[in-house]
């Protein structure tokens, strides 16, 4: 009789342990699946902001026309390969960009950043609101852009000398190129700002329950082969994982 009770107790213990293991798997897998994903902005990359006086807070002109191209109207140009930020509404077409840009030689010693600013500046011919800053065949550039342009190209060579040695600030640099210079707040100059655009790619934080992906196969192994010692260790580990998961969810 005592032997039968012991056998019943042993079977009961095994059933309880197996049920506990299964419950642990279900609970922790549940927290793994149903934890809401946290999205955040973890990376930034430089991107091009629209070129015009609107960057300074001034409203765009009610009437836009292409003063560089005999006052024609701007239009969508989805085929642009350069100055692509003007695809939706552009004063230039791709053939005109190729013809105009092909005649411009890069400054000797200009690094990539300087070359980018030269490209930004030349894209004024595509700006749909160029009638506000290109008048009487002369370009007015915002002082803020001139300063950034100067900082980017100050180590390049112009007229046989270093740009930083020839000019002390961006306004002097732009004026030497026969541009007019004005403040962006006046809304009558060409500007091209570089802004940091945050990525919307979601990021998933580390969750303690992810450890169960490694523990679950061992739990199943111990259940199939009646390895009670291993099963006990795994159950304790699973319990700690559940506690940690609850703590993470409560933060």
C-alpha positions as CSV (number, residue, x, y, z in Angstrom):
1,X,0.0,0.0,0.0
2,X,2.8,2.5,0.9
3,X,4.5,1.7,-2.4
4,X,1.3,2.5,-4.3
5,X,0.9,5.8,-2.5
6,X,4.5,6.6,-3.3
7,X,3.9,5.8,-6.9
8,X,0.8,8.0,-6.9
9,X,2.7,10.8,-5.3
10,X,5.6,10.5,-7.8
11,X,3.1,10.6,-10.7
12,X,1.3,13.6,-9.2
13,X,4.6,15.4,-8.8
14,X,5.5,14.7,-12.5
15,X,2.1,15.9,-13.7
16,X,2.4,19.1,-11.6
17,X,5.9,19.8,-12.9
18,X,4.8,19.2,-16.5
19,X,1.8,21.5,-16.1
20,X,4.0,24.2,-14.5
21,X,6.5,23.9,-17.4
22,X,3.7,24.2,-19.9
23,X,2.1,27.2,-18.1
24,X,5.5,28.8,-17.9
25,X,6.0,28.4,-21.7
26,X,2.5,29.8,-22.5
27,X,2.9,32.7,-20.1
28,X,6.3,33.8,-21.3
29,X,5.5,33.3,-24.9
30,X,2.4,35.4,-24.4
31,X,4.5,38.3,-23.0
32,X,6.8,37.9,-25.9
33,X,4.1,38.1,-28.5
34,X,1.8,40.7,-27.0
35,X,4.3,43.3,-25.7
36,X,3.8,46.5,-27.6
37,X,6.6,47.5,-29.9
38,X,8.3,50.7,-29.0
39,X,9.0,52.9,-32.0
40,X,11.5,55.6,-31.9
41,X,13.8,57.8,-33.8
42,X,17.3,56.4,-33.5
43,X,19.0,57.5,-36.6
44,X,19.3,60.8,-38.4
45,X,20.5,61.5,-41.8
46,X,21.0,64.9,-43.5
47,X,18.2,65.6,-46.0
48,X,17.4,68.5,-48.3
49,X,14.8,71.0,-47.3
50,X,12.8,72.9,-49.9
51,X,14.7,75.7,-51.4
52,X,13.1,79.1,-51.1
53,X,12.3,82.0,-48.9
54,X,9.7,79.9,-47.2
55,X,12.5,78.3,-45.0
56,X,12.8,81.6,-43.1
57,X,9.1,81.5,-42.2
58,X,8.0,83.8,-44.9
59,X,5.0,82.7,-47.0
60,X,5.6,81.7,-50.6
61,X,4.5,84.1,-53.2
62,X,0.9,83.7,-54.5
63,X,2.2,83.8,-58.1
64,X,5.3,81.7,-59.0
65,X,7.1,82.0,-62.3
66,X,10.5,81.1,-63.7
67,X,12.3,84.4,-64.0
68,X,15.5,82.5,-65.1
69,X,13.6,80.9,-68.0
70,X,11.7,83.9,-69.6
71,X,9.0,83.9,-66.9
72,X,7.4,80.6,-67.9
73,X,5.3,78.7,-65.3
74,X,6.8,75.9,-63.2
75,X,5.5,72.4,-63.6
76,X,6.0,68.8,-62.2
77,X,9.2,67.2,-63.5
78,X,9.3,63.6,-62.2
79,X,12.3,62.8,-64.5
80,X,14.7,65.1,-62.7
81,X,18.0,63.3,-61.8
82,X,19.5,66.3,-60.0
83,X,17.8,68.9,-57.8
84,X,15.2,66.1,-57.3
85,X,13.6,67.9,-54.3
86,X,11.9,70.1,-57.0
87,X,10.3,67.1,-58.8
88,X,6.8,68.1,-57.8
89,X,7.1,71.6,-59.0
90,X,10.1,72.7,-61.0
91,X,11.2,75.6,-63.3
92,X,13.7,73.4,-65.1
93,X,13.8,70.2,-67.0
94,X,16.5,67.5,-66.9
95,X,18.0,68.6,-70.2
96,X,18.5,72.2,-68.9
97,X,20.2,70.9,-65.7
98,X,22.6,68.8,-67.7
99,X,23.5,71.7,-70.0
100,X,23.9,74.2,-67.2
101,X,25.7,72.0,-64.7
102,X,28.0,70.6,-67.4
103,X,29.6,74.0,-67.9
104,X,30.6,74.4,-64.2
105,X,33.9,73.1,-63.1
106,X,34.4,72.1,-59.4
107,X,36.7,74.2,-57.2
108,X,40.2,72.6,-56.9
109,X,40.5,71.0,-53.5
110,X,36.8,71.0,-52.8
111,X,35.7,68.2,-50.6
112,X,32.3,66.4,-50.9
113,X,30.5,68.8,-48.6
114,X,31.7,71.8,-50.7
115,X,30.6,70.1,-53.9
116,X,27.2,69.5,-52.4
117,X,26.8,73.1,-51.6
118,X,27.8,74.2,-55.1
119,X,25.1,71.8,-56.4
120,X,22.5,73.2,-54.0
121,X,23.3,76.7,-55.2
122,X,23.1,75.8,-58.8
123,X,19.7,74.2,-58.3
124,X,18.2,77.7,-57.9
125,X,17.4,77.5,-61.6
126,X,14.8,74.9,-60.7
127,X,13.1,76.7,-57.8
128,X,9.5,77.4,-58.6
129,X,9.6,80.7,-56.6
130,X,12.7,82.0,-58.2
131,X,10.8,85.2,-59.1
132,X,11.4,86.3,-55.5
133,X,15.2,86.0,-55.6
134,X,16.3,86.1,-59.3
135,X,15.5,89.5,-60.7
136,X,17.1,91.5,-63.5
137,X,19.4,88.5,-64.2
138,X,21.0,88.6,-60.8
139,X,20.7,86.1,-58.0
140,X,20.1,87.1,-54.3
141,X,21.4,84.5,-51.9
142,X,20.5,84.4,-48.2
143,X,23.2,85.4,-45.8
144,X,22.7,82.2,-43.8
145,X,23.3,80.0,-46.9
146,X,26.4,82.1,-47.8
147,X,27.9,81.4,-44.4
148,X,27.2,77.6,-44.7
149,X,28.6,77.7,-48.2
150,X,31.7,79.5,-47.1
151,X,32.3,77.1,-44.2
152,X,32.0,74.1,-46.5
153,X,34.4,75.5,-49.1
154,X,36.8,77.5,-47.1
155,X,39.6,75.0,-47.7
156,X,39.0,74.9,-51.5
157,X,41.1,76.9,-54.0
158,X,39.7,79.9,-55.9
159,X,41.8,82.2,-58.1
160,X,44.9,80.4,-56.9
161,X,44.3,81.0,-53.2
162,X,42.5,79.3,-50.4
163,X,38.9,80.6,-50.0
164,X,39.4,81.0,-46.3
165,X,42.4,83.3,-47.0
166,X,40.6,85.4,-49.6
167,X,37.4,86.0,-47.7
168,X,36.6,86.3,-44.0
169,X,32.9,85.4,-44.1
170,X,30.2,84.0,-46.3
171,X,28.8,87.4,-47.3
172,X,32.1,88.4,-48.8
173,X,32.4,85.0,-50.5
174,X,28.9,85.4,-52.2
175,X,29.5,89.0,-53.1
176,X,32.7,88.0,-54.9
177,X,30.6,85.7,-57.0
178,X,28.5,88.7,-58.1
179,X,25.5,87.6,-56.0
180,X,23.4,89.9,-53.9
181,X,23.1,89.0,-50.2
182,X,20.1,89.4,-48.0
183,X,18.8,88.0,-44.7
184,X,16.5,85.0,-44.9
185,X,13.9,86.7,-42.7
186,X,13.2,89.1,-45.5
187,X,11.9,86.3,-47.7
188,X,13.6,87.6,-50.9
189,X,16.6,85.4,-51.2
190,X,17.6,81.9,-52.2
191,X,18.2,79.5,-49.3
192,X,18.7,75.8,-49.1
193,X,18.8,74.4,-45.6
194,X,20.1,71.1,-44.4
195,X,17.8,69.5,-41.8
196,X,18.1,66.4,-39.7
197,X,15.3,64.1,-40.7
198,X,14.6,61.4,-38.1
199,X,14.1,57.9,-39.3
200,X,10.7,56.4,-38.6
201,X,12.0,52.9,-38.6
202,X,10.7,51.1,-35.4
203,X,13.1,49.8,-32.9
204,X,12.3,46.9,-30.6
205,X,13.8,47.0,-27.1
206,X,15.4,43.9,-25.6
207,X,12.9,41.8,-23.6
208,X,13.8,39.2,-21.0
209,X,11.2,36.9,-22.5
210,X,13.3,36.6,-25.6
211,X,15.5,34.2,-23.6
212,X,12.7,31.7,-23.7
213,X,13.4,31.0,-27.3
214,X,16.5,29.2,-25.9
215,X,14.9,27.7,-22.8
216,X,11.7,26.4,-24.5
217,X,13.5,23.6,-26.5
218,X,15.3,22.5,-23.3
219,X,12.0,22.5,-21.4
220,X,10.4,20.2,-24.0
221,X,13.5,18.0,-24.0
222,X,13.4,17.6,-20.2
223,X,9.6,16.8,-20.4
224,X,10.1,14.1,-23.0
225,X,13.0,12.4,-21.2
226,X,11.8,12.9,-17.6
227,X,15.0,14.8,-16.6
228,X,13.6,16.3,-13.4
229,X,16.8,18.0,-12.4
230,X,17.1,19.9,-15.7
231,X,13.4,20.6,-15.6
232,X,13.6,22.1,-12.1
233,X,16.5,24.4,-13.2
234,X,14.6,25.5,-16.3
235,X,11.4,26.2,-14.3
236,X,13.3,28.4,-11.9
237,X,14.9,30.2,-14.8
238,X,11.5,30.7,-16.5
239,X,10.1,32.1,-13.2
240,X,12.9,34.7,-13.1
241,X,12.3,35.6,-16.7
242,X,8.6,36.2,-16.0
243,X,9.5,38.4,-13.1
244,X,12.0,40.4,-15.2
245,X,9.4,40.7,-18.0
246,X,6.8,42.0,-15.6
247,X,9.3,44.6,-14.3
248,X,10.1,45.7,-17.9
249,X,6.4,46.1,-18.8
250,X,5.8,48.1,-15.6
251,X,8.5,50.7,-16.5
